[in-house]
């Protein structure tokens, strides 16, 4: 397979260019690029290759004391220079997958308001339901092809994490780029802030979400309808992935919208699809009967969604 390259014409220059994660190359900007984009004096004089940049940031990564610290550090790179982030990830994929996603992302969701640094994705809250179109227009990416959205009610095995669930769409889309080759320019993480029933979050003075118990019933359904209608107006051909919705909402939402737009629920259909692969059948069979018995005697898994998965 052959690839072709072509110039990328951009309208950013100076500090604003360095603040664009999709475009920022940091110390890898060439001397000519530094002149043309008004970057002279904004960067150290030495021009580095991407390999030299990866060596530096990996050395800094190894100095992090905990997995959560590593997660925070990787996110800071992603929010500054996505090219460098994904090159680093590609160079150390096996080592870093558990850091950018499970299991470390679970702790990052729990600590979201405490470790928050800068914006990524969209936060759509129930009190702003009449302005969803405006919120979607504020997204700086126009050619979105895939959205991962959560309402954070059932984050992994941790339950309701309020807006902290944003860590899941961010992490999942990072995997799609690192492992699936989808350009980050085409992805958008979204959290629907419909409140939280997590009392610990509601009582936390640092919690950044809407301090209200979760809306439910018709109010919730109407809010979801407003969101999906707005998404279809903004990006008619987008793939919408529902992520970590509670079981009581996950299946009804999928049944309602699966024939209206390109959508799927990863916890329902994604899990089932993997289970139908040869690996999905072989790996459980390789477990010993003792292991199976031990699993049966462990606490129930709250993440299991019943039949009708595919």
C-alpha positions in Angstrom: 0.0 0.0 0.0 1.4 3.4 -1.0 0.8 6.6 0.9 0.9 10.1 -0.4 1.5 13.4 1.5 0.3 16.9 0.8 0.8 20.2 2.4 -1.4 21.1 5.3 -2.6 24.7 5.1 -3.3 26.3 8.5 -4.4 29.7 9.7 -2.6 29.5 13.1 0.7 31.1 14.0 2.7 32.1 17.0 1.6 31.1 20.5 -1.9 30.1 19.2 -0.2 27.4 17.0 1.7 26.0 20.0 -1.6 25.8 21.9 -3.2 23.5 19.2 -2.5 19.9 20.2 -3.4 18.6 16.8 -0.9 20.9 15.1 1.8 21.6 17.6 5.1 20.0 16.9 7.0 21.7 19.8 10.8 21.5 19.4 10.4 19.6 16.1 9.3 22.7 14.1 12.0 23.2 11.5 13.9 26.5 11.2 11.9 27.5 8.1 8.6 26.6 9.9 9.6 28.7 12.9 10.1 31.7 10.6 6.9 31.2 8.6 4.7 30.6 11.7 6.2 33.3 13.8 7.7 30.9 16.3 11.2 32.4 16.5 12.1 32.9 20.2 9.1 30.9 21.4 11.0 27.6 21.4 14.5 26.5 22.4 16.9 26.9 19.4 17.8 23.3 18.9 15.5 21.4 16.4 14.7 17.9 17.5 13.4 14.8 15.6 10.3 13.1 16.8 12.5 10.2 18.1 14.5 12.6 20.2 11.3 14.1 21.6 10.0 10.5 22.5 13.3 9.7 24.3 12.9 12.8 26.5 9.3 12.4 27.4 9.7 8.7 28.0 12.5 9.4 30.4 10.2 11.9 32.2 7.4 9.3 32.2 9.6 6.7 33.9 10.2 9.2 36.8 6.5 9.3 37.7 5.9 7.7 41.1 2.5 6.0 40.5 0.3 4.8 37.7 -2.0 7.7 38.2 0.9 10.1 38.0 1.9 8.4 34.7 -1.7 8.8 33.4 -1.7 12.5 34.3 1.6 13.0 32.6 0.5 11.2 29.4 -2.7 13.3 29.3 -0.6 16.4 29.6 1.4 15.4 26.6 -1.8 14.6 24.7 -3.2 18.0 25.5 -0.1 19.7 24.2 1.2 17.6 21.3 -1.0 14.8 20.0 1.6 13.7 17.4 4.2 13.2 20.1 1.6 11.5 22.4 0.7 8.9 19.9 4.3 8.3 18.7 5.2 7.7 22.4 2.3 5.4 22.8 3.1 3.5 19.6 6.7 3.0 20.9 5.6 1.6 24.2 2.1 0.3 23.6 2.0 -2.7 25.8 3.5 -0.8 28.7 1.2 2.2 28.4 -2.2 0.7 27.5 -3.0 -0.1 31.1 -2.1 3.5 32.0 -4.2 5.4 29.5 -7.1 2.9 29.9 -8.0 0.2 32.3 -7.2 -0.2 35.0 -5.6 3.2 35.7 -8.4 5.2 34.0 -10.8 4.0 36.7 -8.8 5.9 39.3 -8.5 8.8 37.0 -12.3 9.0 36.7 -12.7 8.9 40.5 -10.1 11.7 40.9 -11.2 13.6 37.8 -12.1 16.9 39.5 -8.9 16.8 41.6 -6.5 16.1 38.7 -8.3 18.3 36.1 -5.8 20.4 34.1 -7.4 21.6 30.9 -10.4 21.0 28.7 -10.8 18.1 26.3 -14.0 17.1 24.6 -17.4 18.5 25.5 -19.4 18.7 28.8 -23.1 18.9 28.1 -25.0 19.5 31.3 -28.7 19.2 31.9 -29.2 22.9 32.9 -27.8 23.9 29.5 -30.1 21.5 27.5 -31.5 24.4 25.5 -28.1 25.3 24.2 -26.8 21.9 23.0 -26.6 23.2 19.4 -24.4 26.1 20.6 -22.2 23.7 22.6 -21.7 21.4 19.6 -20.8 24.3 17.5 -18.1 25.2 20.0 -16.2 22.1 19.1 -13.1 23.2 17.1 -13.2 20.0 15.0 -15.6 20.2 12.0 -15.1 16.8 10.5 -16.0 14.5 13.4 -16.5 10.9 12.4 -16.8 9.2 15.8 -18.2 10.4 19.1 -17.9 8.4 22.3 -20.4 9.6 24.8 -21.2 8.6 28.4 -23.5 9.7 31.1 -21.1 8.3 33.7 -23.7 6.3 35.6 -21.9 2.9 35.3 -18.2 3.6 34.9 -16.3 0.3 34.7 -17.1 -1.5 38.0 -17.1 1.8 40.0 -20.6 2.9 39.4 -21.7 6.6 39.2 -18.7 8.9 38.7 -20.5 12.1 37.6 -18.5 14.1 35.1 -15.5 12.0 36.1 -16.7 9.5 33.5 -15.2 11.8 30.9 -12.0 9.8 31.3 -13.6 6.8 29.6 -14.4 8.5 26.2 -11.0 10.2 26.2 -9.3 6.9 26.9 -11.4 4.9 24.5 -10.8 7.3 21.6 -7.1 7.3 22.4 -7.1 3.5 21.9 -9.0 3.9 18.6 -6.2 6.2 17.3 -3.3 4.1 18.8 -4.6 0.7 17.8 -7.1 1.5 15.0 -5.4 4.3 13.2 -8.3 6.8 13.4 -7.1 10.3 13.3 -7.7 12.2 16.5 -8.9 15.1 14.3 -12.0 13.0 13.6 -12.8 12.0 17.2 -14.8 13.7 20.0 -15.3 12.6 23.6 -18.5 13.8 25.3 -19.9 13.5 28.8 -23.6 14.1 29.5 -23.8 15.7 32.9 -27.3 14.8 34.2 -26.3 15.0 37.8 -25.0 12.3 40.1 -26.3 10.1 42.9 -22.8 9.7 44.2 -23.1 11.4 47.6 -19.3 11.6 48.0 -19.0 13.6 44.8 -22.0 15.9 45.7 -20.3 16.6 49.1 -16.9 17.2 47.6 -16.1 21.0 47.3 -13.8 20.2 44.4 -16.4 18.4 42.3 -16.7 20.2 39.0 -20.0 18.8 37.7 -23.6 19.8 38.2 -24.4 19.4 41.9 -27.7 17.7 41.6 -29.2 14.2 41.9 -29.5 12.4 38.6 -32.5 13.3 36.4 -34.4 10.2 35.3 -37.5 9.1 33.5 -39.0 11.4 30.9 -36.7 14.3 31.8 -33.7 12.0 31.1 -35.2 10.6 27.9 -36.0 14.1 26.6 -32.5 15.3 27.3 -31.0 12.4 25.4 -33.3 13.1 22.5 -32.2 16.8 22.4 -28.6 15.7 22.4 -29.0 13.1 19.6 -31.0 15.5 17.4 -28.4 18.1 17.8 -25.6 15.7 17.0 -27.4 14.7 13.8 -27.8 18.3 12.8 -24.1 19.0 13.4 -22.6 15.8 12.0 -25.2 13.8 10.1 -22.9 10.9 9.3 -21.1 10.5 12.6 -20.8 7.2 14.5 -22.1 7.6 18.0 -20.8 5.2 20.6 -22.7 4.9 23.9 -20.3 4.0 26.7 -20.9 3.0 30.3 -24.6 3.9 30.5 -26.5 2.0 33.3 -28.1 -1.2 32.2 -31.6 0.3 32.7 -30.8 3.0 30.1 -28.4 1.2 27.8 -30.7 -1.2 26.1 -33.7 1.1 25.7 -31.4 3.8 24.1 -29.9 1.3 21.7 -33.3 -0.1 20.8 -34.7 3.4 20.2 -31.9 4.9 18.1 -30.2 2.0 16.4 -32.3 2.4 13.3 -32.2 6.2 13.3 -28.5 6.8 13.3 -25.1 5.1 13.1 -24.7 4.0 16.7 -23.7 1.2 19.0 -23.2 0.4 22.6 -19.7 -1.0 23.3 -20.7 -2.6 26.6 -23.5 -4.5 24.9 -22.5 -5.1 21.3 -18.7 -4.7 21.6 -18.4 -7.2 24.4 -20.7 -9.6 22.5 -18.7 -9.3 19.3 -15.5 -10.1 21.1 -17.2 -13.1 22.8 -18.1 -14.5 19.4 -14.5 -14.5 18.1 -12.4 -17.7 18.3 -10.3 -15.9 21.0 -13.4 -15.2 22.9 -14.2 -18.9 23.1 -10.8 -20.3 23.4 -9.4 -18.2 26.3 -12.2 -19.2 28.7 -11.8 -22.8 27.8 -8.1 -22.6 28.8 -9.0 -21.7 32.3 -8.9 -24.5 34.8 -12.1 -25.7 36.6 -10.7 -24.4 39.8 -10.3 -20.9 38.3 -13.9 -21.1 37.1 -15.1 -22.2 40.5 -13.2 -19.3 42.1 -14.8 -16.8 39.8 -18.2 -18.2 40.6 -17.6 -17.7 44.3 -16.4 -14.2 43.9 -18.6 -11.1 44.1 -21.2 -10.7 41.3 -20.1 -8.6 38.3 -22.3 -5.5 38.0 -21.2 -4.9 34.5 -22.9 -7.9 32.8 -25.7 -6.9 30.4 -28.1 -9.8 29.6 -29.0 -11.3 26.2 -29.8 -9.6 22.8 -26.3 -8.3 22.6 -25.7 -8.5 18.9 
